[in-house]
Amino acid sequence: MNDPKTFDIELKGQNAKVTDHTIKSAKVFHIAFSDRRPPLNITIATNSDDEKFWTSIPEGRQEEAEFAGKVIATYIRNYRRMQACATTTDKKLPAPNLFG
């Protein structure tokens, strides 16, 4: 399933544009805010206890990264759910005859 490469989210009342990038094997999200805040890059990291968490790149905006990461994860989960629910039909196949 293909996740969206660009989408909009709301973070604490502010609109933000999110773009999805892959650097080596890491998924990185670039967040451009509609206000004057500098852009934020976040990714998922693993701590020494093997627990995953959202972190900023470079480090220093951890609280923003954790909040934005949860909003992005929710957006992607909902997007995937909607894609799985979408019904598709193959236009090349004739419609089945229900009366014969």
Salt bridges, closest charged atoms under 4 A:
ASP3 OD2 - LYS27 NZ 3.91
ASP3 OD2 - ARG80 NH2 2.55
ASP8 OD1 - LYS17 NZ 3.18
ASP20 OD2 - LYS27 NZ 3.16
ASP35 OD2 - ARG37 NE 3.21
GLU64 OE2 - ARG37 NH1 3.42
GLU64 OE1 - ARG61 NE 2.74
